[in-house]
Amino acid sequence: MDVPVLAPQVDETRIVAAGLVSPSTADPLWWRSAVIYQVYIRSFADGNGDGTGDIAGVRSRLGYLRDLGVDALWFTPWYPSPLADGGYDVSDYRAIHPAFGDLAEAEALIREALELGIRTIIDVVPNHISHEHEWFKAALAAGPGSPERERFWFRDGVGPNGDEMPNHWVSNFQGETWTRTTNPDGTPGQWYLHLFTPEQPDLNWNHPDVRKEHEDVLRFWFDRGVAGVRIDSAALLEKDPELPEIPDVVEVGKHPNVDRDEVHDIYRSWRAIADSYEGTRVLVGEVWMPDTQRFANYLRSDEMHTAFNFDFMARPWDATQLRESIVSMIAAHAPVDAPSTWVLSNHDVTRPVTRYGREDSSFAFATKRFNTPTDLDLGTRRARAAALLSAALPGSLYIYQGDELGLPEVEDLPDDTRQDPMYFRSNGVDPGRDGCRVPLPWSGQHEPFGFSPYAGTAPAEPWLPQPEGWAKYTVEAEAHDPSSMLSLYRAALSIRRATESLGDGALEWLDSEPGVLAFSRGGGFVNVTNLSGHPIDLPEHEEILLSSTELVGPTGQLAQDSTAWLRTQH
């Protein structure tokens, strides 16, 4: 696949002189403009050659992350876990999974990253824990009516013998939300609630033990220097104690298990803990919420600092749709004075170069299917344009590992290597999320592409197999190619850091023809993204800072599915 050449090249000396160095770690507003890189630790880098990514691997690649230009790292769960759901089934919040390292290594990583100006954000998973957590094992052993079971949602079944589930809520991973226990004498016992897999029993947030435990966990990690926490499934914690069926018409704030009004008390207490520490410790919510007002409620000044903007990520490659998302999300954040976040993918979502190469380039979990036709050349072109567009928008920017390399979704994994519960619980209809979690390629021509080291013997096979054709996507190959996706990202993040008006701040839309997104960020910076069906003339400018593709035609027009960054007169 021919990757377009960026034009022109970035003047690195000018950028360094303008302040390429990382911002002060004491900056209380760092989070409002930060570039945050998501590390899915199993797949980032393997330090000991066993085929699984680990903390040692991340530490060995901190220089790469510094050179990329990121301000913080967000780690998906690195705790002990049976990995029924990729680590989101936590069995101990105060330790590190042995496959990833130990607590001392985590503390060293936090310290070493901070020395490079890179903060650390960790994942917390408050809605549920692992079925191997000591609390849940104690609850099973204690039996019905015990205090240990009150930390969860144990209920007797309905029907003559209790054989029927207490209600018919549908799992976020498809299928049922209740599993029946077995009594010590072998007879059927109570049922317990799990909005995800049976290995992830939901916690009862009405119980004081649950609240205290999570507050203590926050302090545990803040004491070790983490700069913030990302809160998984943040809107699901509170449930109606009666556990009723979901009505056809739901009163706002009264849904039985989503976005209940009581959930905000939890985050007010968390914010008080975060604010008690020196420096800004941020709370970042995973809040899937179509109602923008309800979404913004989580970002009030005494709750979370930011939340993921999934609306932009899920929109198709369409100028009207993307502009509508940008306008609506900026407007939703304005009343609570919170910056929006911009993200193109994560560890759950089809990678951009694949998604944008499809007839339906939007994203929805319900529509993921095998054998969806994809034009990777088109998808890569659009992903390059989207990378610059998202980096130019006001607020903070999230980058999922591998997107800076232009990695495609791996859709032909052998079935016997798949591990995602979304695949299994759909009976193989949903491809699941393994395709965006394949280990990164760092160097070389063959698997493991530098993901694992050679320590006298061949390294183990990666925990998920890498495609044979990934040599062209390695960091080694792309670092020496000025037209690569990695070079584009490095240049974009350098310009973003050197340009005072980027990051947090205002956006002003400029007049443009249909299918074009043109806006100014102040200070003479203009973004133009061409989603029309033809090349367009660029507005008057003094300099082209960066373009996702070469300009075309004798007059230097911006090709379709391309973005250009311009410097204009103030």
C-alpha positions, -999 to 999 in steps of 0.1 A, spaced: 0 0 0 14 34 -10 12 59 19 10 95 7 39 118 15 33 146 39 39 180 26 58 199 36 82 185 62 81 200 97 110 223 107 121 204 139 145 232 150 117 257 150 95 234 171 122 226 196 130 263 200 93 270 205 92 247 235 90 210 226 100 201 262 73 185 283 52 209 304 59 212 341 45 183 361 33 209 386 9 225 360 -25 223 377 -43 225 343 -22 199 324 -52 176 319 -71 202 299 -48 200 269 -29 167 275 -21 141 248 -27 108 266 -15 75 252 -35 44 260 -13 14 269 -30 -20 266 -1 -36 286 -4 -72 273 2 -60 238 26 -30 241 60 -46 247 73 -78 262 103 -74 285 110 -110 294 103 -129 262 73 -149 274 50 -135 247 30 -112 270 35 -75 273 46 -63 307 59 -33 328 95 -41 319 85 -38 283 69 -4 288 99 9 308 122 -1 279 101 19 255 96 51 275 120 69 251 97 61 222 68 75 241 87 107 250 98 111 213 62 106 202 53 136 223 27 123 248 20 139 282 5 109 300 0 72 298 -33 55 306 -29 18 315 -58 -5 312 -60 -28 343 -27 -42 353 -39 -59 385 -41 -96 393 -69 -111 373 -80 -144 358 -84 -124 326 -119 -135 318 -124 -100 303 -89 -88 295 -82 -77 331 -115 -59 338 -122 -87 362 -100 -76 391 -91 -99 420 -68 -75 439 -66 -37 434 -34 -33 453 -11 -55 434 2 -62 398 -6 -92 377 24 -115 379 26 -117 341 31 -79 340 55 -76 369 52 -64 405 43 -34 426 79 -22 428 82 -22 390 50 -3 387 63 23 412 96 25 392 76 30 359 56 58 374 87 75 386 108 70 354 79 82 332 75 113 353 112 121 350 105 124 313 75 146 319 50 118 313 23 112 339 5 79 346 -32 73 347 -45 39 359 -78 21 353 -102 15 382 -131 -9 377 -157 0 403 -189 -17 390 -177 -53 395 -148 -74 406 -135 -109 397 -152 -140 409 -118 -148 423 -117 -117 445 -116 -126 482 -148 -108 488 -167 -129 464 -152 -161 475 -162 -152 511 -197 -144 499 -201 -178 483 -188 -196 514 -209 -176 538 -243 -184 522 -276 -167 519 -284 -138 543 -248 -133 553 -231 -99 556 -206 -110 530 -233 -114 504 -246 -79 511 -216 -65 492 -231 -80 460 -265 -85 445 -275 -120 456 -312 -128 452 -335 -159 454 -349 -170 421 -385 -167 412 -409 -195 404 -419 -225 425 -383 -237 429 -364 -205 424 -354 -217 390 -361 -185 372 -338 -154 372 -348 -125 395 -352 -103 364 -345 -102 327 -319 -75 323 -296 -80 292 -258 -82 296 -236 -56 281 -218 -86 265 -251 -101 253 -269 -129 271 -281 -132 307 -271 -111 337 -277 -137 364 -258 -169 374 -271 -194 399 -249 -206 427 -246 -241 441 -251 -248 478 -225 -268 497 -249 -298 496 -251 -296 459 -285 -281 457 -292 -250 435 -287 -218 455 -292 -181 450 -285 -161 419 -260 -132 416 -261 -102 392 -234 -95 366 -239 -69 340 -210 -83 321 -197 -119 324 -204 -144 352 -168 -140 362 -176 -103 370 -201 -101 398 -215 -66 403 -208 -48 436 -236 -33 457 -227 4 460 -253 9 487 -229 -10 510 -205 11 530 -177 -15 526 -178 -10 489 -175 27 491 -147 27 516 -127 0 497 -127 21 466 -118 53 484 -89 34 500 -78 21 466 -77 56 452 -55 68 480 -32 37 476 -24 46 440 -23 84 445 2 78 473 23 60 446 23 90 423 -3 83 397 -17 114 382 -53 102 377 -77 73 373 -99 63 344 -132 50 357 -146 20 339 -184 18 332 -188 49 354 -226 53 349 -235 17 360 -226 16 397 -259 24 413 -289 1 409 -324 3 420 -324 -19 452 -357 -35 440 -340 -47 408 -372 -42 387 -375 -50 350 -366 -21 327 -397 -2 318 -406 8 282 -404 44 293 -377 53 317 -379 84 340 -347 104 337 -323 94 364 -344 64 374 -332 37 351 -328 5 371 -290 2 364 -277 31 343 -271 67 351 -290 68 383 -290 102 401 -274 86 432 -242 78 413 -230 114 415 -225 112 453 -198 86 447 -178 108 424 -181 138 447 -164 118 474 -138 106 449 -131 142 437 -126 153 474 -100 126 477 -83 136 445 -83 173 454 -67 165 488 -34 156 470 -8 181 458 -10 187 421 -40 178 400 -50 142 402 -77 137 375 -108 116 373 -116 105 338 -149 88 332 -160 61 307 -195 75 303 -215 62 273 -244 87 274 -265 98 244 -281 126 265 -255 154 264 -269 171 295 -268 139 315 -233 133 302 -222 168 313 -236 162 348 -206 139 355 -182 168 348 -195 193 373 -167 210 392 -170 187 422 -171 155 402 -150 142 373 -125 163 355 -132 148 320 -150 120 304 -145 102 271 -163 117 241 -174 85 224 -199 104 201 -171 117 179 -154 83 177 -186 66 167 -196 90 139 -191 80 102 -166 98 80 -191 125 69 -186 162 73 -221 170 85 -220 142 111 -186 151 124 -193 188 126 -226 181 144 -206 160 169 -179 186 174 -205 214 179 -227 194 203 -199 181 224 -182 215 228 -216 229 237 -223 201 262 -190 208 280 -193 245 281 -218 249 310 -195 229 333 -163 245 320 -148 211 312 -127 204 281 -138 178 257 -117 147 249 -111 135 214 -104 99 206 -105 78 174 -104 43 190 -95 23 221 -91 -13 232 -128 -20 225 -132 -4 191 -124 -13 155 -92 5 145 -96 36 124 -78 25 92 -102 -4 90 -134 14 102 -129 44 78 -124 21 49 -159 7 50 -192 17 35 -205 22 70 -176 40 87 -195 46 119 -190 24 150 -215 4 170 -209 -28 190 -241 -43 177 -230 -41 140 -196 -57 143 -195 -87 120 -170 -109 102 -162 -105 65 -172 -68 63 -156 -54 30 -128 -29 37 -107 -7 15 -75 -2 36 -60 23 13 -91 45 17 -93 38 54 -56 48 59 -60 80 40 -90 90 61 -74 79 93 -44 102 85 -69 131 80 -88 122 111 -56 121 132 -49 158 123 -85 168 127 -88 154 162 -55 168 173 -66 203 162 -98 202 183 -101 220 216 -94 198 247 -74 167 254 -64 140 229 -63 103 234 -43 79 212 -47 42 214 -14 23 210 -8 13 175 -30 39 159 1 60 155 15 32 133 -17 29 112 -23 -7 123 -54 -22 108 -78 -44 127 -67 -80 126 -98 -98 114 -85 -132 105 -73 -144 139 -76 -182 142 -107 -190 162 -87 -210 187 -66 -179 196 -96 -156 203 -101 -147 240 -127 -119 241 -160 -128 258 -180 -108 233 -170 -134 207 -180 -163 228 -212 -149 243 -224 -141 208 -217 -177 197 -191 -165 173 -213 -139 155 -195 -109 169 -158 -109 161 -151 -94 195 -123 -70 204 -92 -92 200 -85 -77 166 -75 -43 180 -55 -59 208 -28 -78 188 7 -71 201 26 -41 185 53 -46 159 85 -29 168 112 -41 144 122 -69 120 106 -89 92 89 -117 111 69 -124 142 73 -113 170 85 -82 152 105 -70 181 76 -73 205 96 -99 226 134 -99 230 157 -127 221 175 -138 252 197 -166 239 167 -185 227 137 -176 205 110 -157 223 76 -172 230 49 -166 204 29 -135 212 -3 -141 232 -23 -131 201 -7 -139 167 6 -110 145 -1 -109 108 28 -119 85 26 -87 66 32 -64 95 69 -57 88 59 -24 70 41 -13 102 70 -17 126 83 13 145 117 6 130 104 9 94 81 38 100 106 59 120 128 61 88 99 69 65 89 106 64 56 96 47 46 71 74 17 73 99 43 75 128 61 104 112 27 122 107 18 117 144 52 128 156 50 159 135 14 167 146 21 163 183 53 185 180 33 212 163 5 209 188 29 213 217 46 243 201 14 261 192 -1 279 222 -36 281 207 -39 243 204 -52 221 232 -77 238 255 -93 269 242 -118 283 217 -127 272 182 -141 294 154 -157 279 124 -147 294 90 -168 297 59 -162 267 36 -179 248 9 -201 217 17 -181 187 28 -153 208 43 -145 213 80 -125 245 84 -119 263 117 -94 286 134 -79 279 168 -65 315 172 -30 326 169 -31 322 131 -37 284 132 -63 270 108 -74 234 102 -90 224 69 -104 189 65 -117 180 31 -145 154 31 -160 166 -2 -157 144 -33 -130 166 -50 -99 186 -43 -104 221 -29 -85 253 -28 -69 262 5 -77 295 21 -51 322 21 -22 313 43 14 321 51 26 286 56 15 250 54 25 235 88 15 199 79 -7 180 55 -20 144 58 -13 140 20 6 157 -7 -12 187 -23 -24 180 -58 -27 199 -91 -7 229 -104 -22 252 -78 -16 230 -47 -51 219 -38 -61 198 -8 -71 163 -20 -103 147 -8 -101 128 25 -72 150 36 -64 175 63 -40 205 62 -28 227 91 -21 262 80 -5 293 95 -24 325 86 -21 361 95 -35 368 130 
